[in-house]
Amino acid sequence: MTIRPRKTPLSWCLVLAGAFVARTGSADAPAAAVDGAVNSILARTGVPSASIALVRDHTIVYAQAYGCAQLDPCRRATPAMRYAIGSISKEFTSTALLLLQEQGKLGIDDAAGKWLPNLGPAADASIRALLSHTSGVRDFWPQDYDPPAMLKPVAPKDIIARWANQPLDFPTGTAWQYSNTGYTIAGLIVEKAAGKPLFDFLRERVFEPLAMKSVYDFDAAPLPPGDAVGYMRYGLGPLRASAKEGRGWLFAAGELAMTASDLARWDISLIDKRVLSDAGYRDLTGEIRLTNGAGSQYALGLDVKLRSGRRVLSHGGEVGGFTATNVILPDQGLAVVVLTNQDATGASGQIADSLEKLLLAQAFPVDTTALAEARRIFDELRDGKIDTTRLTANAKSYFTAQALADFHAGLSPLGKPKSFEAAGYSLRGGLVTRTYKAKFAQKDLNIVVRSTADGLIEQYTLSAE
């Protein structure tokens, strides 16, 4: 199958200073806000470097790198450097299997034992269960460091022989538990069905068609000189160069390295559905349900969540010396890629959270008029009063003399908020719902404001966070 055309033409835009540049050439947002957010988190956490790429309107609008890709002496990070992406590799392994399904070479509901012999209890688990971490197959790497055995080479079949032959941690489909072993099995199934190495299959079917020219098999060998160096630390001690896992341990589960921009190219292809069929994307991104009906918040190599009414696909990755976070809002055409060169740290996730908020603020600007009104009402309630001309009949009935007295008694000791910011937007019951956060020295408040189409306030409630 060939890669499908993009839904809209793309103008690849790499901006390294100044501001985001839209296709019209006008400034979208100051790059200084992005740079400041990343540099602040790197300084706070002590992580040596980060490389980022931001996608808006199906286009890379900003790519930049910060800090030292190598320490002592510092070699500055650049956007052209590769970082290991760890378990973000899993969505590529899942894609390989879905491509093979579309070719009629396998079915992802096939039992794993149909493809590989001597799987023991894992033989009856489906490929889908392996990819969704619902197989019950025991994970060979639950630690956030490399045990001694993992510094030596291993054949993937030997990982399977040891861990897949252990009793299942739970009956397949009844629970969710992360398992790298499941992906080792899945990777060998790709190679059996495709008749070639997993990395070669992905290069031919995904990386080359999407012009992802930097992708590197990090399982096969350490990154070459010129790319980022991975670091670790014991507790809060000094940064030290991290050891590299032996060949075989990262196969299919965490084997890829690339630039942030190339991972962003993959994100754009996922947003535009360019690699798989519609059915394939439903399999790749659809939440898996357990046998008891509970949602797992996981698809096939992707976390699936709903945040503020928006569908979010994401995944983190960690291997020796590197952590990464990839966040995609496919329905809004947005994505955030963050790669860092230190393991066992949450810095990449913190950076991704900050940059996602900045992207959303640009794509969905805050209604400053509504924000000002919400703050004005807050100040009134702190003083035990409210302007009833802005309220619906229901809201007028809510704000009784007792209610106003209680608002005054609860809010007046807090004084003026240190900050009052918009936090969310949604629609419900024909009303516009806006949420805000007010921060004080000793307490944070969540505020929910619902208003009618003509702007009257139907609800103004708050609670302690």
N, C-alpha and C positions, 0 to 999 in steps of 0.2 A: 504494500500500500504506500502511496506517495503522501508526502506532507501536504496538507490542504492549505490553500491560500489564506492569508490573513483576512479577517472580516473588513478591516480598514487598512489603508496604506500606513506604513510605519516610517517615521523619519528618526533613525537612531540618533540620539542626542546625548553626547557625553560632555557634561559641564563640570569643570574642575575648579571654578572660582566664580564669585559674583552672585549669581542668582539662578534658580531654575529658569529655563528658557522654554516657553511654549512654542508650538509650531507656528503660531502667528508672529513670534519674535518678541512678544511682550513679556515683561517680568511676571512670573507667577508667584514666587515667594522668595524671600532672601535665603540664600544658601547659608548665611551666617547662623540662622536658627538651627539648621541641621548640624553644622560644624560645632556649634556650641554645645548641643545636646550630646554628641558623640564624645567630644573632648572632655566634657564634664564627667561622664561615666567612666571613661578610661582613667582619668585622674583619681576618681574616688575608689575604683576597684584595683588599680595598679596593673591592669591588663596591658601588655606591651603595645598591641596595635589592633586596629579594626579596618576592614574593607567593606564598604557598603554600596548598594545599588538600589535606586528607587524607581518604581514603575508607576506612571500615571497615564490615563488615556491610552493604555496598551503600548506605551513607549517608555524606554529608559530615559528619565529626565534628569537624573543626577547620579554620578558615580564618583566616589572619592575614597581615599585611604588616609589613615591617621596613625601616628605613633611610629614605633620602631618594629620593623619586620624581623630585625635581628639586633640583639643587644651586644654591647661591649666589643667594639664601638657600635653606636646606633647606625643601622642602615634603614633609612626612612621607607616606610611602606608606600607602595604605589598601587593604583587600581589595576595594573597589569600583572600583579603578583597573584599566584595561586595559593589557596588555603585548602586544607582538608575539610570536607563538609560532613563527615561522619554519617550519622543515620539518615540524613536527608537523602542519601543514596538509595534508601529503601523504596522511595516512590519511583525511581528509575527501574529497579528490579521488578516492581509491580507492573510498570508499563510494558516491560519486555514480555511478561507473561500474557498480558492482555493483547499485545500485538500478535503473539503466537496463537492466541485463541481466535483472533480475527482471520488468521491464515488457515484456520481449521486444523492446526497441528496439535492442539490440546484444548481442554476445557478447564476453567479455573475451579470448577466444582468436581474435577477429577480427584480421586483419592491419591495422596502422595505416593502410596505404595504401588500404584499403577505404573509409575515412572522410575522409581528407585527401589532396589531390593534391600532387604535387611534393615528396614526402618523400625522394626519392633512396634511398640505402642503407637508411634507416630504414623504408621502406615495407613490408618483409616482416616486420618485428618485430611480435609480437602485442601487444595492449594489456596482457596479463598481464606480458609481458617488460618493457614500459615501466615498469609500476608496481613491479616487483620489482628493478629496476636490473640486469637480465640481458640487456638489448637490445643492448648494445654501442654505443648512441648516445652521442656525445661530450658531456660535461658542459660547459655554458657558464660555470659559476661554481665552479671548484675552489679559488679563493682564499678566505682568511678576512678579506678586506677588500673594499671596493667599487672596482674599476677605474674610471677616469674615465668610460668609456662608460656605465657602469651608473647614473650620476647623471642621465642624460638619459632622457626617455621612449622607449619602444620598443614596437612592436606585436609580440605573441607570434608572429605569422606570420613576422616578420623574424628573430626568434631561431631559429626552425625553419629558415628559408631558409639561414642561415649555418652552423648547427651540425649539423643533421640531414642536410645534404647532404654533409658530410665523410665520408670512409671510416669504417666502424665500427671501434671500438677492438678488437673481437674478434667472432668469429661469435656471433650471438645464441644465448644459452643456455649458452655454454661457460665463462663467467666472471661474476663479480659486480663491478660498479663503479658507484659512486653517480653518478647523472645527473639533474640538474635539468631538462635538456632533455627527457628522457623524460616528465616531468610536464607540461611546457609543451604537448607534443603531446597528452597525455592530456586536459588541460583543454579544449583546442579540440575534441577528440572529444566530450566531454560536451556542449559548447555546440551542436555539430552535431546530435547525437542528441536532445537535450532541446529544442532550438529556443529556448533562452533562455540568458542569462549563467550561468556556473558559480556565482557567488555567490548569484544569485537562486534557482537550483535547490536549493542547499544550505540556504538560508534557509527555503524552503517545505517541504522534505522532512526536514530534520534539526534546524536551529536552533530554529524556532518550535515544532515538536512536543515538543522536549525542554526548552522554556523557557530556552534559552540566549540571553537577551535582550541580552547585552553584545557579541555578536560583531560585528566591524568589518572592513571591507575595507581592510586596511593597504596593499595594492598601489595602491588608488585614491588614497589621500591619507594624510598623516601623522596620527597620533593627535591628537584635539582637545585643547585646553587642559583641564587637570583630570586627564588620564591620565598615565602614566609617560613621562618623557623618556629617550631612549636616549643612552648614552655610549660612548666609546671612549678608548683611550690608546695612545700610541706607546711600546712597550717598557714600562718601569716609570715613565713620565712621568705628569704630572697628567691627571686625567679631563677630557675635552672632549666637548661635545655632538657626537653623531654625525650625519653627513649621511644623508639618506633616499634610498633607491634610487628611480630614475625609474619612473614608472608602466609596467607591463608586465613588468618583470623578475621580480617576485614572483608573477605570475599562476600559480595552480594548484600551484606548488611551495613557496610560503612566504608566502601572502597574508593570513593571518588574524591578528587580534588579539582578545583577550578577557580576562576576569577568570580568575583561577585556579579560582574556584568553577564557572564555566561549563565550563571544560575538564574539571573533575571530574564534572560532570553527564554529559558525553559518555562519560567513563570508566565511569560507572555503567551507562549504556545499553549499552555494549559488554559489560560483565560480565553484564548481564541479557539480552543478545541481543534488544533491543527495536526495532532499526531494520531490520535485515536478516533474511532467512530463515536457518535453520540452515545451508543450503548456502552462502549468502552469507558467513556468518561463517567457515565453513571456508575459503573462498577468501581472505577478508580476513586471517585470522590463521595460515593454514597455511604452514609453511616451504617455500620454493621450492628444488627440487633442480636442480643443474646437469646437463648432459648426461652428465658422467662419474660421476654418482651422488652427488657431494659435496653436503652441505647448505650453504645460503647463510647460515643464521641470519637470514633476512629473509623477510617475507611480502609484503603489498601495502601499503607505507607504514608498516610496523611491523617493528622488530627482534623476533626470536623466540628466546628462550634458555631453558635449564633451569638454575636455580640452586638448589642444595641440594634437588633433587627437585621444585622448584616451577616451573611454567611462568610466564615473565615476558614480557610484551609491553611494548615501550618505544620511545621515539624522542626524539631531541634536536632542537633548532631553533636557528638563528642567522640573523639578518638585521642590518642596520646598527643598532647600539645596543642589541641585545637578544639574550639567549640563554635557552633554556628546556629543561626535561627533564620528560618524562611517563612514569611507570612504572605498569604495571597487573599485578597478580597476579589474574587472573580467577577461578581456581579457589578462591582464598581470600577473594574479595570485597574486595580491598584495592587502593588506588591512591594515588600520590603525584604531585602537580603542583607544580613549582617554576618560577617565572618571574622573570627578573632583567633589569635595565636597563643591561647592559654587554655588548658583543660580544667575541668572541675570548677568552673566559674559561671555565674549567671549573667555576666556582662552582656553577652550577645542578645539575650532575651530582654534585658533592660533597655538596651539601645533600640531594639526593634519596637518595643512598646512606645518609646518616645517618638520614633520616626513615623510610626503608624498614625499617632495622634496628629503630627504635623501634616502628614499627607491628607488625612481626613479633614483637617481644618481648612486646607486649601480646596479640596473637592466639595466640601459641604460647609461653607462659611457660617460662623455663628451669627444668628440674628441679633445684632447689637441692640436693636430697639426692644426686643423681648427680654434680653439680658438686663438692660437698664430698668425695665419695668419690674422684673423679678427682684432685683436688688432694692428698688424703691419700696415695694410691698414688704420686703423683709425688714427694712428699716422702720416702716410704719408699725408692723407687728411687734417689733422690739419695744416700741413705745406704747403698745396697747391700743392701736387704732388701725383703721383701714379705710381707703376711699371706696365706698360702695358703688359709685357710679361706674366702676370698671368691672363689676361683678355680675354674674348671671343670678337669676332668682334662687337657684340652688345654693350658690356660693354665699349669697346674702343670708340664707337660712342657716348656713354652717357657722358663719362668724357671729355668733351670739355674744352678748356681753361677757358671759362666762368664758367662751373661747378666747376672746381678746384678752381677758385678764390672765388666763393661763399662758397664752403666748408671751405676754409681757413678763410674767414671773419667770418663765423658763429662759427667755432670750436676753433680757436686760443685763443679767450678771456676766454674760459673755462679752459684752462690749461690741466694738466694731470688728467685723471679720478681717483677718489678714489677707484673704483672697476670696473672691466670689466668681466662680467660673462655670461655664456651660459644660455639661457632662454627657448629654445624650439627647436624641430626638427620635420620636416615633409617632405613629398614628394609632388611635384606638377609639372605637365607638363614635367615629365622626369628629373626634377631638384631636387637636394637636397636643402631644405630650412632650414637654421639655424637662430635662432634669438638670440640676445644678449642684455644685459642691461649694459649701462655705467652710472655710478653715479658720479656726481660732487657735490660740496658744495651747489650750488644753483639750479641745474637742473639735471634731469635724462633723458637719451636718450634710445629709442628703435632702434635697428639696425637689418635689415633684409639682410641676405646674401644668395644668390642662386648660386649654382655651378653645373657644368656639371658632368657627371660620371667620367671624367678624371681629375676633380679637378679645372678646370678653372672657374673664377668668372664671372657669367652672370649678377649679380646684387649686388650692395652694396648701400643701402639707409638707411637713418636714420631720425628720427623725435623726437620731444620733447614729453615726457610722460605727 
